[in-house]
Amino acid sequence: MSSLNIKANRKSLLSFMTAMSVALFLTACGESGKSSTQVAAKVGTDEITIGQVNSVFARMQATPGKNPTQVKHEVLDNLIDQQIAVQQAIDKKLDRDPAIMLAIDESKRAILARAYIDKIRSGIPAPTSAEISKYYADHPEIFSGRRIYNLRELDIAVKPGLADALRDQIAKGMTLEAIAADLKSKNIPFNATTSTHAPEETAFGVLSKISVLKDGQMTVIDNANALSILQVVSTKPAPVDEKAVTPSIQQYLNNTRSKEEIAKQLKSLKGATKIEYFGEFLATSATNTEATKTSDANSVKPAEQQHTSDSTNATSPASAPDVTKLMSGLK
């Protein structure tokens, strides 16, 4: 057998044992005190409970042409095969293989961590109707004032000071053609394109800029890695009714609040826990300490300064809605 096949077989075995460990761990949770009436089958001396069957069944999608009873019987057959394989793996001491033991531990840690995260998430209150309506009203560019944009774009090579120069040219009333000619005369590379975009196909930082433009107007989009001029050629109104988008807003607000609360609680717990780094990770310790100091300093800066910073970062990832996810429920 080639070394390639040996590696492939070992990888398959590792995946198999990891899956087995996850199944056994999930089964073990809450299985104490089970009576014979809960047993669906016995594999040697090992029991497979009705609870196990129902747990797998609940996660399955409906199978066309099969009733629930048929599917449950198939689930039980699969669990029996699984248990036989687990018994053989343990009999051959595969559960003592270091790589498999590590994989089992990683799976267990992931399950427990997910359980804790889910517990945090379950305690977060759902957004109220008033909050949903406010979010709808606060973002007309996505909802009530939604438009389909026909755009002309110049993607331009990034150069120091060029973005400000382009803004000055736009402010002076230069046309897109004149700006393109000027770039060409200065040997500044650019690429001209036309496209049509809906809000959910557009990054919010870009959408927030083009949504305030009238037909024919232009804006500069720039960051450290990209520079472009966008011109709104024409738009087509495509508003979204609040009732139609309410489920999407509700889910979006739920997800956003969950992420924020989870991050907040984990940061608090991490700050209260003694964490030591060793060897090559000592540098990580110094970096994290400095990052914590910077974060703490930012959290107590004067209100006026904080207001200025927040308004400057109005389209930062932390505050900007993910329009694609928000509108995905309408597709």
N, C-alpha and C positions, 0 to 999 in steps of 0.2 A: 504494500500500500504506500502511495506517495506521501511526502510530508504535507502536501496541499490537502489531501484527503483526510489526513490525521487531524490537521487544524480544523477543517470543515466539520468533521465528526465531533470534535471536542466542543466546537462552538454550538453545534446542535444540542449536544448533551447539556451544556451549560444553560442554554435557553430553556430546555425541557425542565431541568431541575429548578430553575428560577420560577417557571410557571407553576410547577408543582408546589413550591414553597409558598407562593402567593395564595394558591387555592387552599392549602392547609391552614395558613395563617388566618385567612378570612373565615374559614370554617370554624376554627377554634374560638373566634370571638363570639361570646355569648352562647356557647354550646354546653355549658355546664348544666348538670341536673336533667339531662334528657331522658325521657322514658321510652319504653319499647314501642309505644304507639307512635313515636316520632320517627322511627326507623323505616326507611324506604327499602333498604337492602343491606345485607351483610356480605363483605368480601373477606373471607377467612374470619378473623376475629374483629375486623374493623367495620364500623357502621357508617353507612351513608344515610343522612337524615333527610326528612322531607324538607326541612329548612334549607339544606344545601341545594336540593332540586329547585325549590322555589326561588332561591337567590339567583341561580343561573338563568332560570326561566324568565324572571323579571327583567333581566338585562338583554334578552333576545328580542329581535324584531319579529313581527308577525310573519309566519310562513304561509304563503298562499296554498290552499288546498289541504291544509292540515289543521285539525282542531287542537285546542290546548292539551287535551289528554294525550294525543299522539306525540306532541312535541315534548311533553314532560317525560314520557317513556323513553324518548330518544336521549333526552338530557340525562336521565338516570343511567342508560347504557353507556354514555360517554363518561360519566362519573365513575362507573364500575371499571371501565378500561383504564381510566386515570389512576384509580386507587391500586389496581394491579401493578401498573408501571411504577407507582410510588413505592409499593412494597418491594418490588424487585430492585429498585435503586437503593433502598435502604439496606436490603439484604446483601448487596454487593458493595456496601459502604461508600457509595458514590456521594452520599450526603456529607462525608468527611473530606472530600477533595477540597483543598484550600480555595481554589477559584470558585467552586460551587458554594462553599460556605460564605464567601464574600458576596456572591450574587444574592444569596438568600438574605443576608443581613441588609444589603442595599434595598432589596424589595420590601423587607419589613419596615425599614426606616422610612421609605417613601410612602408606604401605606399609613403609618402612624402620623407622619407629617401632614399628609393629605387630610386625615381625619381631624387634626387640630385646625387646619385652615378652613375646612368645611364647618367646623363648630363656630369659628369666628364669623364666617359668612352667614350662617343661619341666624345669628343674633342681630344682624343689621336690618333696621326697619325698611320696609318697602317705600318707595317715593309716593307721596300723596298726589291726588288729582291736581291740587293747586301747584305743586312743584313741577309736575309734568307740563301743565299749561304754561307756567312761567318759562320753562326751558324752551318750549315751542315758540313763545313770543320773543324770547331773547335771541333766537337764531333764525331770523327771516330768510337769510341767505340760503339756508338749508331747507326750510319748510314753506312758509306762506309766500315768500318772495323768490322761491326757487326758480332758477332759469337754466336753460341749456345754452352753453357758450360756444360760439364759433370764434376761434382764436387764430391770430398770426403770431409767430414766435421767432425770436432770434436767440439761439443758444450761442453764447459768446465765451471765448477763452478768458479765464479769470486773470486780471492784471490789477496791481495796486492802483487805487484811485479811479479806476475805470467806471465803477458803479456810480460814483458821484458825478462824473462827467456826463454819463448817459442821462442821469436825472436832470442835469442842467439843460441838456439838449431837448429833452421832452418838455421841460418848463418853458423853453423859448419857442415851442411850437414846431420843431422839426418833425417831418413825417418819418414813418418807419423806413421808407425807401431812402430818404436823405441820410438817416443814421447808418443804414447798411452801407451806403456809398462811402461815408466817412470812415467807417471801420475798414472797408476794403482799401481805401487810400492809405491807411496807416498800417496795412498788413496785419491786422488783428483778425485771427481766424474766427469764423462764426458759421452757423448753419441755420438756414431759414426753413420753417415748416408751418403748415396749417393743420388745425385739428378741431375736433368738437368734443366738448367735455360736459358731463353732468356734475353737479356738486359732489356726489359720492365717488366720482372718479378723480377728484382733485384734492390735493393736500390742503388742510384747513388754512395753513399759513398763506397759501396762494389764493384760495377761495376768498378769504377775508379781504384781500386786496382787489381782486377783479370784480367782486360783487358790488362794489361802490362805483365802478366805472360805467360810463355811458358808452354807447356804440361809437367806435372810432378812437376812444381814449386808450392810453398806454400806461404801463407801470413797469418798474424794474424789480426783478426778483433776484436777490443775491444772498449768498452765504459763502462760507470758506471754500467750498468745492464747486460751486456753480454760479453762473451769472446769465441772466436772460432778460429780454424785454418781451412782455406780453401785450398784445393789442386786441381789444374786444372788437371784432368785426361786426357781429350782430348777436342778438340773444333771442331766445324763444321762451316765454313764460311757461313754467311747468310746476305750478304750486302743488303742495301736498297738504291734504286736509288733516287737521289735528287728530280727528278720530281715527283715521287710517294709520297714522304713525304712532299713536299712543303706546301700543305694545312695544314697539322698537325703542321709544324713548325710555319707557319703564325699564326695559332690560338693560339699556345702555347706562342709565343712572344707577341701577343696581350693581352692575359690573364695576363701574367707576368707584362707587362708594366702597365696594368690597376690596378692591385693590388698595385704596387709600387706607382703609382701616387695618387691613392685613399688614401693610408696610409699616404703619404706625405702631401696631402692637409688637411686631417682630423687632423693630428698632428699639423700642422700650425694653424688651426682654434681653436683647443683645447688650444694651448698655448696662443692664443690671447683672450680667453674667460675666464671671472672670474667664477671659479667653486668653490663652497663651499660644504663641507661635514658636516654632522651632526650626532649626536648620535653614534651608533655603527660603522658608516662609517668614523669617524675621523681618525682611524688608516689607512684607505685607502688613505687619504689625505697625511699623512706623507710618506707612501710607494711610492706614485706616485711622490711626490716632490723629493725624493732621486733618484728614477729611472730617472727622467728628468735630474737631475744634472749629473748622471753617463753617460747618453746618450749624453749630451752636451759636457762633458769632452772628451768622445771618438771621437766626431766629430771634435775636434780641436787639436788632438794629432799630434806630428811631423810626417812629410811625411814618414820618414824612418821607424818609429815605426808602422805607419798605414800599410805600405806595408808588414811588417813582419806579422802583425796580419791577414791581408787579405789573405796572402798566406797560413797561418796556417789553416784558416777556409775555404779553397777552396771547401770543400764538405759540408759546412753548409747549412741548409735549405734555407737560403736567396739567395745563389748563385748556388746551385746545381739544375740541371733540374729535374723535375718530369718525369722520363722516362716513367712510366705507362701512364700518361696523354698524353705525347708527342706522343707516338706510338699508342694510342688507335684508331686513325683514320684508321690504317692499318689493323685492325682486321675485 
